[in-house]
Amino acid sequence: MYQYDQYDQTIVDERVVQFRDQVRRRLSGELTEEEFRPLRLQNGLYLQRHAYMLRVAIPYGHLRSDQMRMLARIAREHDRNYGHFSTRTNIQYNWIELEDTPEILAKLASVQMHAIQTSGNVLRNITSDQFAGVASDEIVDPRPYCEILRQWSTFHPEFAWLPRKFKIAVCGAREDRAAVLIHDIGIFLYKDAHGEVVARVLAGGGLGRTPIIGSVIREDLPVRHLLSYCEAVLRVYNRYGRRDNIYKARIKILVKALGPAKFAEEVEAEWAHLKDQQTTITQEEFARVSACFSAPAYEKLPDTDTSYEKHLLDERAFARWVERNVRPHKVPGYASVTLSLKPGVSSPPGDASDVQMDAAADLADEFSFSELRVSHEQNLILADVRKRDLHAVWLRAKALNFATANIGLLTDIIACPGGDFCSLANAKSIPIAQGIQARFDNLDFVYDLGDLSLNISGCINSCGHHHVGNIGVLGVDKDGEEWYQVSLGGEQGNSAKLARVIGPSFKAEEMPDVVSSLIETFVEQRIDGERFIETYQRVGLAPFKDRVYASRQPATA
């Protein structure tokens, strides 16, 4: 993993000192809340429904075990013994006292972490594939490029006050596990016919009020130009993006208004002034950063292990967990393990207790070179586990409530914190997720349904990515009451698609029955083991809609 140099550490330490004084002034009354607001937002501190929320950056989802232990310590000493891992691979603490925040930031700085640029109209945390560097389908390891982008974007003076927040995702594998197509800038890394690393650059993707799939604006970009090209995109956006209307301020609106071809033309014209200048990534700089991502000390192992194979044959529950929660590794004898943060009604999706975070750090120390990953699906990953250790990891994970064999299944629900915490939310997300999980608590049945994504957002900001869920749920306000709009047919990955709303919205108490009706329709219409999305694409929306509304009088949306 990347280790801070003296410049990184100095920047973070100085920010802590600055914010400590800003908090002192706010508490003393020298600063009003209005004056303090932009200062706290620069440090990831939001004022939510009941308390302050602190959002901590986890760059491209990578954590050392000592960093995870610090996150657990903060949850224990400054929150209510848990944290929430978000779809941006950050962690959020929902019960923070203002006077504690300088000390929290100091603790984060002591393990090379911070909350800088986790809020505001700036470049947010850059995300990537949770299996970067170890995936068997990887073409280019994206982590050095993510880190170079992180360093370039941190405190970039030209982009400190963009029209709206700005998000970048990078993927270097054949399968897009970073949701590249729904980002402001999406980057696919691959190799050209000469074996050189190049990038496909997309712009204008995003969800929210106006969901749009990103458009390709450049193919075969030599990666030494990655920073200058991203800078050109941001300059065009900064110049032409709307600031008069918050709902039309994202880059996706600009790309749509100009058209992808015209937008690309503007970017190319701007890039002509930047190409081969100081933002060119030199071989020396790339070597410096990529050295931080050298392979750990893998053992030379056979691709199979006798004891592992025996456990697969003898223990059905273990075999099912391996099928859903374990992925192939590019190094023989190793695998990558996803620890599920979706155990059902016992814990909201994406939440981890301080005890679990400490235990995850212990697992990383013992089994995965002291490193962890966070996925945008809100789960934790041990990237480098020896196959002979998988059974031991499974047993430990079961004891920690980490071993639900549901990755990619119906109960692996993506959900934002919703109206329980967020002041922007129209409706609660967590009770809806837990009501659905309680309805589908038969893991055998869920397993037989196969791959099926269900995403829940508490408001139109779409932090739960409901637009790209096979089943999407959006909380809406109707005459001061919480209702839920349901959509079908969304998909993330290489063939990302936006879902279609099925019709009028539903009351909270109806939602488990609604989802049950959708699943019953899928089971009846399914042919030859189709995935949910395949059945939907074959039969269309009508059978699902007819079944859902057959037993109720539709409400007005």
C-alpha positions in Angstrom: 0.0 0.0 0.0 1.0 3.6 -0.4 2.9 5.1 2.5 2.7 8.8 3.2 5.9 10.7 2.5 6.9 13.9 4.4 4.7 16.1 2.2 1.6 14.0 2.7 2.0 13.8 6.5 2.8 17.5 6.8 -0.4 18.5 4.8 -2.6 16.3 7.0 -1.0 17.3 10.3 -1.3 21.0 9.4 -5.0 20.6 8.5 -5.6 19.1 11.9 -4.0 22.1 13.6 -6.1 24.5 11.4 -9.4 22.7 12.1 -8.6 22.5 15.9 -8.6 26.3 15.9 -11.7 26.6 13.7 -13.6 24.3 16.1 -12.4 26.3 19.1 -13.7 29.5 17.5 -17.0 27.9 16.7 -17.5 26.6 20.2 -16.6 30.0 21.7 -19.1 31.7 19.4 -16.4 33.6 17.4 -17.8 31.8 14.3 -21.5 31.4 13.5 -22.7 28.1 12.2 -23.0 29.8 8.7 -19.4 30.9 8.9 -18.3 27.5 10.2 -20.2 25.4 7.7 -17.7 25.6 4.7 -14.8 25.0 7.2 -16.3 21.8 8.6 -17.4 20.5 5.2 -13.7 20.8 4.0 -13.0 18.3 6.7 -15.8 15.9 6.0 -18.0 17.0 8.9 -21.8 17.2 8.2 -24.6 18.2 10.5 -27.2 15.5 10.2 -30.6 14.9 11.8 -29.4 14.0 15.3 -25.7 14.8 15.4 -22.6 15.5 13.4 -21.5 12.9 10.8 -17.9 12.5 10.0 -16.9 11.0 6.7 -13.4 9.5 6.5 -11.6 8.9 3.2 -10.4 5.4 2.3 -8.6 6.0 -1.0 -9.6 3.5 -3.6 -10.8 1.3 -0.7 -7.4 0.2 0.7 -6.7 -0.1 4.4 -3.9 -1.4 6.5 -4.8 -3.4 9.6 -3.5 -0.6 11.9 -5.8 1.8 10.1 -8.8 -0.4 10.6 -8.0 -0.7 14.3 -7.9 3.1 14.5 -11.3 3.2 12.8 -12.5 0.8 15.4 -11.0 2.9 18.2 -12.8 6.0 16.9 -16.1 4.1 16.8 -15.6 3.0 20.4 -14.3 6.3 21.8 -16.2 8.9 19.8 -19.3 7.2 18.3 -21.7 4.5 19.3 -19.4 1.6 18.7 -19.9 1.2 14.9 -19.2 2.8 11.6 -20.9 2.7 8.2 -19.0 1.8 5.0 -20.5 3.7 2.1 -20.7 3.2 -1.6 -17.8 5.5 -2.0 -15.6 3.1 0.1 -15.5 5.7 2.8 -16.5 5.2 6.4 -19.1 7.4 8.1 -19.6 8.0 11.8 -23.1 9.2 12.6 -22.9 10.3 16.3 -19.9 12.7 16.5 -19.6 15.5 19.0 -18.2 18.7 17.5 -15.6 19.2 20.3 -14.2 15.7 19.6 -13.5 16.2 15.9 -10.0 17.7 16.1 -8.9 14.8 18.3 -10.5 12.3 15.8 -8.6 13.9 12.9 -5.4 13.8 14.9 -5.9 10.1 15.5 -6.6 9.5 11.8 -3.4 11.5 10.9 -1.4 9.2 13.2 -2.1 6.3 10.9 -2.0 8.3 7.6 -5.7 8.9 7.2 -7.9 12.0 6.9 -11.3 13.3 6.0 -10.2 15.9 3.4 -12.3 16.3 0.3 -15.0 13.8 1.5 -17.6 16.6 1.1 -18.1 19.8 -0.8 -17.8 20.7 -4.5 -14.4 19.2 -5.0 -12.8 16.0 -6.3 -14.0 13.3 -4.0 -12.4 10.0 -2.9 -11.2 8.1 -6.0 -12.6 4.6 -6.2 -11.5 1.4 -8.0 -11.8 -2.4 -8.2 -11.8 -4.0 -4.8 -9.7 -6.8 -6.3 -7.2 -4.5 -7.9 -3.7 -6.1 -8.1 -5.0 -9.6 -7.4 -7.8 -10.2 -9.9 -7.4 -13.1 -12.3 -9.0 -11.0 -15.1 -6.8 -7.9 -14.5 -5.1 -6.3 -17.5 -3.5 -3.3 -15.7 -3.1 -2.8 -12.0 -5.0 0.5 -11.5 -3.8 1.3 -8.0 -0.6 3.3 -8.9 -2.8 5.5 -11.2 -5.4 5.9 -8.5 -2.7 7.1 -6.1 -1.2 9.5 -8.7 -4.7 10.9 -9.3 -5.2 11.2 -5.5 -2.0 13.2 -5.0 -2.8 15.4 -8.0 -6.3 16.1 -6.9 -5.7 16.8 -3.2 -5.9 20.5 -2.6 -5.7 21.3 -6.3 -6.3 25.0 -6.2 -8.1 25.3 -9.5 -10.7 22.7 -8.5 -11.4 23.7 -5.0 -14.8 25.2 -5.9 -16.3 23.3 -8.7 -20.0 23.7 -9.8 -20.7 20.5 -7.9 -19.0 17.5 -6.4 -16.9 15.4 -8.7 -16.1 11.7 -8.7 -13.6 9.5 -10.5 -13.5 5.7 -10.8 -10.7 3.6 -12.4 -10.7 0.0 -13.5 -8.0 -2.1 -15.1 -9.8 -5.5 -15.4 -12.0 -7.1 -18.0 -14.9 -7.0 -15.7 -15.9 -3.5 -14.4 -16.2 -3.8 -10.7 -15.8 -0.1 -10.1 -19.0 1.2 -11.6 -17.0 3.2 -14.1 -19.9 4.1 -16.4 -21.8 6.0 -13.7 -19.0 8.4 -12.7 -18.2 12.0 -13.6 -15.0 10.7 -15.1 -14.6 7.0 -15.7 -11.3 5.4 -16.7 -10.7 2.0 -18.2 -7.0 1.0 -18.4 -6.0 -1.6 -21.0 -3.1 -2.4 -23.4 -3.0 -1.4 -27.0 -1.8 -3.5 -29.9 1.8 -2.7 -29.0 1.4 -3.7 -25.4 1.5 -0.1 -24.1 -0.9 0.9 -21.3 -3.6 3.3 -22.5 -6.8 4.6 -21.2 -10.4 4.9 -22.4 -11.9 8.0 -20.8 -15.6 8.5 -20.2 -17.3 11.6 -18.9 -20.8 12.7 -17.8 -21.9 9.6 -16.0 -23.8 9.8 -12.8 -27.0 9.0 -10.9 -29.1 11.3 -8.8 -32.1 13.3 -10.1 -31.0 12.8 -13.8 -29.3 9.4 -14.1 -27.0 9.1 -17.2 -24.5 6.5 -18.4 -21.1 8.1 -19.2 -20.0 8.6 -22.7 -16.6 7.7 -24.2 -14.7 10.9 -25.1 -11.2 9.5 -25.7 -9.8 6.1 -26.7 -6.2 4.9 -26.5 -5.0 7.8 -24.3 -1.3 7.1 -23.4 -1.3 6.9 -19.6 1.5 9.5 -19.2 -1.2 12.0 -20.2 -3.8 10.8 -17.7 -3.5 13.8 -15.4 -3.4 16.4 -18.1 -6.4 14.9 -19.8 -8.4 14.8 -16.6 -7.4 18.4 -15.9 -8.7 19.4 -19.4 -12.0 17.7 -18.6 -12.3 19.5 -15.3 -11.3 22.9 -16.8 -14.1 22.6 -19.4 -16.5 21.6 -16.7 -15.3 24.4 -14.4 -15.7 27.0 -17.2 -19.1 25.9 -18.6 -20.8 23.9 -15.8 -23.9 25.6 -14.3 -23.7 27.3 -11.0 -27.1 28.9 -11.0 -29.1 25.7 -10.4 -27.8 23.0 -8.1 -29.9 20.3 -9.9 -28.2 21.1 -13.2 -24.7 21.6 -12.0 -23.2 18.2 -12.4 -20.9 17.5 -15.4 -23.5 15.0 -16.8 -25.8 17.9 -17.5 -23.1 19.7 -19.4 -22.1 16.7 -21.4 -25.8 16.0 -22.3 -26.4 19.7 -23.2 -23.4 20.0 -25.5 -23.5 16.4 -26.7 -20.5 14.0 -26.1 -18.8 14.8 -29.4 -18.9 18.6 -28.8 -17.8 18.1 -25.2 -14.9 15.9 -26.3 -13.9 18.6 -28.8 -13.8 21.2 -26.1 -11.7 18.9 -23.9 -9.3 18.2 -26.8 -8.9 22.0 -27.4 -8.1 22.6 -23.7 -5.8 19.6 -23.6 -3.7 21.0 -26.4 -2.5 23.6 -23.9 -1.7 21.0 -21.2 -0.3 18.1 -23.1 3.4 17.3 -22.4 3.5 19.9 -19.7 4.2 19.6 -16.0 1.3 17.2 -15.3 2.9 14.5 -17.6 3.4 11.3 -15.6 7.1 10.6 -15.9 8.6 7.1 -15.7 10.4 8.1 -12.5 7.2 9.3 -10.8 5.3 6.2 -11.9 8.1 4.0 -10.6 8.1 5.8 -7.3 4.4 5.4 -6.7 4.1 1.9 -8.1 6.8 0.6 -5.8 4.3 1.1 -3.0 2.1 -1.5 -4.7 4.7 -4.3 -5.2 3.4 -7.8 -4.6 3.6 -9.2 -1.1 5.8 -12.2 -0.2 3.6 -14.8 -1.8 4.5 -18.4 -1.2 5.0 -20.8 -4.0 2.0 -23.0 -3.7 0.1 -25.5 -5.8 -3.1 -24.3 -7.2 -5.1 -26.9 -5.2 -4.9 -27.9 -1.6 -5.9 -31.3 -0.3 -7.4 -30.2 3.0 -9.3 -27.4 1.3 -10.7 -29.7 -1.3 -11.8 -32.1 1.4 -13.6 -29.4 3.3 -15.4 -28.4 0.1 -16.7 -32.0 -0.3 -17.6 -32.6 3.3 -19.2 -29.3 4.3 -22.0 -27.9 2.2 -22.2 -24.6 4.0 -18.5 -24.0 3.5 -18.7 -24.9 -0.2 -21.6 -22.5 -0.7 -19.6 -19.7 1.1 -16.7 -20.4 -1.2 -18.9 -20.1 -4.3 -20.4 -16.8 -3.3 -17.7 -15.1 -1.2 -14.4 -16.3 -2.6 -12.9 -15.2 -5.9 -10.0 -16.5 -8.0 -6.6 -15.0 -7.5 -3.9 -14.4 -10.1 -1.3 -16.2 -7.9 -1.6 -20.0 -7.6 -2.7 -21.3 -4.2 -4.3 -18.0 -3.2 -7.9 -16.6 -3.2 -9.7 -13.3 -2.3 -12.4 -13.4 0.4 -15.3 -11.0 0.8 -16.5 -10.6 4.4 -20.2 -9.8 4.2 -21.5 -6.8 6.0 -25.0 -7.9 5.1 -25.9 -10.5 7.8 -29.7 -9.7 7.8 -31.8 -8.0 10.4 -29.0 -8.1 13.0 -27.1 -5.2 11.4 -27.9 -2.5 8.8 -26.2 -3.0 5.4 -22.6 -1.7 5.4 -22.3 -1.3 9.2 -19.5 -2.8 11.2 -19.0 -2.7 14.9 -15.8 -1.7 16.6 -15.4 -5.4 17.6 -15.9 -6.5 14.0 -13.4 -3.9 12.7 -10.8 -5.0 15.3 -11.4 -8.6 14.3 -11.2 -7.9 10.6 -7.8 -6.3 11.3 -6.8 -9.5 13.2 -7.9 -11.6 10.2 -5.8 -9.4 7.8 -2.7 -9.7 10.0 -3.0 -13.5 10.2 -4.2 -14.4 6.7 -3.8 -11.4 4.3 -0.5 -9.5 4.7 -2.1 -7.0 7.1 -4.2 -5.4 4.4 -8.0 -5.0 3.8 -10.2 -3.6 1.1 -13.6 -2.0 1.1 -15.9 -2.5 -1.9 -18.5 0.0 -3.2 -21.0 -2.7 -2.5 -20.3 -2.0 1.2 -18.4 -5.2 2.1 -14.8 -5.9 3.3 -12.2 -7.9 1.5 -9.2 -10.0 2.4 -7.4 -10.0 -0.9 -4.6 -12.5 -0.4 -5.7 -15.6 1.5 -4.0 -19.0 1.0 -6.5 -21.6 -0.1 -5.3 -23.9 2.7 -6.4 -21.1 5.1 -9.9 -20.6 3.7 -11.7 -23.0 6.0 -10.0 -21.4 9.1 -11.0 -17.9 7.8 -14.6 -19.1 7.3 -14.9 -20.5 10.8 -13.5 -17.2 12.3 -15.8 -15.2 10.0 -18.9 -17.1 11.1 -18.1 -16.3 14.7 -17.9 -12.6 13.8 -21.1 -12.5 11.7 -19.0 -11.9 8.6 -19.7 -15.2 6.8 -23.2 -14.8 5.3 -22.9 -16.5 1.9 -24.8 -13.9 0.0 -22.4 -11.9 -2.1 -24.2 -10.9 -5.3 -27.5 -12.3 -4.0 -30.8 -10.7 -3.1 -29.9 -10.0 0.6 -26.5 -8.4 -0.3 -28.4 -5.2 -0.3 -26.7 -1.8 -1.0 -28.3 0.9 1.1 -27.5 4.4 2.2 -28.1 5.4 5.9 -31.3 7.1 4.8 -33.7 9.1 7.0 -32.5 7.5 10.2 -29.5 9.8 10.0 -29.3 11.9 6.8 -30.9 15.3 6.8 -31.3 15.1 3.0 -33.3 11.9 3.0 -37.0 11.7 2.2 -37.4 8.3 3.8 -35.7 5.6 5.8 -33.5 3.0 4.0 -32.4 0.8 6.9 -35.8 -0.5 8.0 -36.8 -1.3 4.4 -33.6 -3.2 3.9 -34.0 -5.2 7.1 -37.7 -5.8 6.3 -36.7 -7.4 3.0 -33.8 -9.3 4.6 -36.2 -10.7 7.2 -38.7 -11.8 4.5 -35.9 -13.6 2.6 -34.1 -15.2 5.6 -34.0 -18.6 3.9 -30.5 -18.7 2.5 -31.2 -21.8 0.4 -34.0 -20.0 -1.4 -31.9 -16.8 -1.9 -29.0 -18.9 -3.2 -31.2 -20.7 -5.7 -32.4 -17.3 -7.1 -28.8 -16.6 -8.2 -27.3 -13.2 -9.0 -29.7 -10.4 -8.1 -28.9 -6.9 -6.9 -31.3 -4.8 -4.8 -30.2 -1.2 -4.1 -32.0 1.3 -1.8 -31.6 5.1 -1.6 -33.4 7.3 0.9 -33.5 10.2 -1.5 -32.9 11.3 -5.1 -29.2 11.8 -4.5 -28.9 8.1 -5.0 -26.2 7.2 -2.5 -27.6 3.7 -2.6 -27.1 3.5 -6.4 -30.8 2.4 -6.8 -30.8 3.3 -10.5 -28.4 0.4 -11.3 -29.9 -2.2 -9.1 -31.8 -5.1 -10.7 -34.4 -4.0 -8.2 -34.1 -0.4 -7.1 -35.9 1.3 -4.3 -36.1 5.1 -3.8 -37.6 6.8 -0.8 -39.9 9.7 -1.7 -41.9 12.2 0.3 -45.6 12.3 -0.3 -47.6 14.8 1.8 -45.1 14.4 4.6 -45.2 10.6 4.6 -42.5 8.2 3.6 -43.3 6.2 0.4 -41.1 4.1 -1.9 -40.7 4.1 -5.6 -39.6 0.8 -7.2 -37.7 0.3 -10.4 -36.5 -2.7 -12.4 -33.8 -3.6 -14.9 -30.8 -1.6 -13.6 -27.4 -3.2 -14.0 -23.8 -2.1 -13.2 -20.6 -3.4 -14.7 -19.6 -3.5 -18.4 -23.2 -3.4 -19.6 -24.5 -0.8 -17.1 -28.1 0.1 -17.6 -30.5 2.4 -15.8 -33.7 0.9 -14.2 -37.3 1.8 -15.2 -39.8 2.9 -12.6 -42.6 0.3 -12.5 -45.4 2.7 -11.4 -46.9 4.4 -8.4 -45.1 4.3 -5.1 -45.7 2.1 -2.0 -46.0 2.5 1.7 -43.1 1.2 3.9 -45.1 -1.7 5.3 -45.9 -2.9 1.7 -42.3 -3.2 0.6 -41.6 -6.8 1.7 -44.7 -7.9 -0.1 -43.8 -5.9 -3.2 -40.3 -7.5 -3.4 -41.9 -10.9 -2.8 -44.3 -10.4 -5.7 -41.3 -9.4 -7.9 -39.4 -12.5 -6.9 -42.4 -14.8 -7.4 -42.8 -13.4 -10.9 -39.2 -14.0 -11.6 -39.4 -17.6 -10.4 -42.5 -18.2 -12.6 -41.0 -16.6 -15.7 -37.4 -17.9 -15.3 -36.0 -20.3 -17.9 -33.0 -22.5 -17.6 -31.4 -20.9 -14.6 -31.6 -17.3 -16.0 -30.4 -14.5 -13.8 -33.1 -12.0 -12.7 -31.8 -9.4 -15.1 -31.9 -11.9 -18.0 -35.5 -12.8 -17.3 -36.5 -9.2 -17.0 -34.8 -8.3 -20.3 -36.6 -11.2 -22.0 -40.1 -10.7 -20.7 -40.1 -7.0 -20.0 -41.6 -4.9 -17.3 -45.3 -5.8 -17.7 -45.5 -9.2 -15.9 -43.7 -7.8 -12.9 -45.9 -4.7 -12.8 -49.1 -6.6 -13.3 -48.3 -8.9 -10.4 -47.3 -6.2 -8.0 -50.4 -4.0 -8.5 -52.9 -6.9 -8.9 -53.7 -7.0 -5.2 -53.8 -3.3 -4.4 -55.4 0.0 -5.5 -52.5 2.0 -6.9 -51.6 5.1 -5.0 -50.8 8.4 -6.8 -47.0 8.6 -7.2 
